[in-house]
Amino acid sequence: MNVAINPATLDIERIRADFPILTQTVRGKPLVFLDSAASAQKPRVVIDAMVNAMETQYANVHRGLHWMSERTTEAYEAARDAAAALMNANDRSEIVITGNSTGSMNLLAHSYGRGVLKPGQAVLISGMEHHSNIVPWQMLRDAHGIELRVAPITDAGELDMAAFEALLEDGKVGLVAITHMSNVLGTVTPAERIVSLAHAHGAKVMFDGSQAIVHRKIDVQALGADFYAWTGHKLYGPTGIGILWGRKELLEQMPPFFGGGDMISSVTYKKSTWAAVPHKFEAGTPAILEGIGLKAAIDYVQSIGYEAMAAHEASLTEHALARLSKIPDLRIIGQAQDRGGVISFVLGKAHAHDVATLLDRQGIAVRAGHHCAEPLMHRLGLDSTARASFGVYTTHNEIDALADGLVRVREFFG
Amino acid sequence: MTQTDSLDDLRDLYQDVILDHSRRPRHAQRLEAFDATAKGDNPMCGDRVQVWVKYDGDTVGRVGFEARGCAISVASADLMAETVQGRGKADTKALFEAFRTLARTGACPDCGQALAEPLERLAPLAGVHEYPSRVKCATLPWHALIAALDGTKEASSE
């Protein structure tokens, strides 16, 4: 089994030293944190950037004429530039700062959904979406007469492309809203193919990139996407900040979502006019410190480089699949060819919660449950799975600890 | 990992009593004749339970359940069914409150002598207090039971 990674591209010990929390012990055992897909740990540079701002350079943004406000505005707005560069956006004004991926998708469902899509049109999602890419569209369906279509997945956990294309064929689909990487199955969807099919049938495409952006270099222009949503806290940044990237001409067609300060051009009792994009979508005092933290996180990711991160992750995933598939009674859920470092599994008749608790007892953190993807669980015929997910700081030894831990759990349940 | 590897560290929560009741529950059946029933649902983790109650005069004569969930919730439902048999409604509710304290804190020092014996039977579940996310697994069947006694159809764990 080839588990070698190129030490010249990713120095795992140096990276682990960047994350203070990794030296913690849990229940008397060294922490083995395999729940990064839920939320990733934070490197020292992110922590320091946020603390440093609070200690030395903090005021409200976009409105002050004083030194502190101007410096804080610069530091906060640097997050927008960093996000634009990270995704290869055409322009910084295409980066709308939101609260998280859920916020990004709700903004899109509300604003593009009600403002641009017409009743009778359809939104097409897939059978492996997170609730955050299902429920906003259901709400749109019920409020605005939009049809909600679901493209099925195959037994291997891949998008059924023939069915996907068939659902586009009548030309009613105005928007395809689909995951770029499943948070349950690890499946990476064929984004370029999705875009070309959708565009050929007159539909725009939004990707839920919450997982994908952690593992792959995202180039929205190369993908040809129309919208791309992601969140900071899975990318080693703080909670409470997310991104909705959209093509400028589309963002300009969209009405505002929240009204308030910061999003206006002028206000009279009779009529208000909106600020230019992206600010018309950013009412109220934003998550200033989180923006500063996100900028530090993006810089951190860029300093390591996606190439090295992806190679490390591929090696971890290969190692994990090899180790876990040798455990009797363990079934890996999702067999996609193109997959990332998120692995769901069930262990014999043991309930996923019991598996997770017994792993936790050994210091190993995994997630268990329906992973906010109940319809996918129904499709799989399961109530829940346990899920191990990897980050840039995950080691091959930690995967060995998981495999050994699972062997003990199996033995324990007999 | 060898067969001689000690698994003792895993037993603080999953004591033998719990493993036994989860593998071979004695009361995991729908009652054909019943006076009350209610479902319990924990949407956060997907655990589901339905409880059936047959009264014997003023007391709980028999409890049966069907559970789809983890070992903790099945064992808790089974121990509950065993323990509430022969108790009045008020007594059962008091026991539930005591059990909830036990599950949340690991003990119930103010629960009084009257509940000492039934609480002792539920004591193997006290270990859940070390795992706050699992407390609701243990209490879900009780919520369903209380809902049945109160004549409501649905309960969800706190």
Interface residues (C-beta under 8 A of the other chain):
Chain A: A350 H351 A352 H353 D354 T357 L358 D360 R361 Q362 A368 G369 H370 E374 M377 D383 S384 D404 V407 R408 V409 E411 F412 F413
Chain B: M1 Q3 D5 L7 D9 L10 D12 L13 Y14 L19 M44 C45 G46 D47 R68 G69 C70 A71 I72 Y131 R134 C137
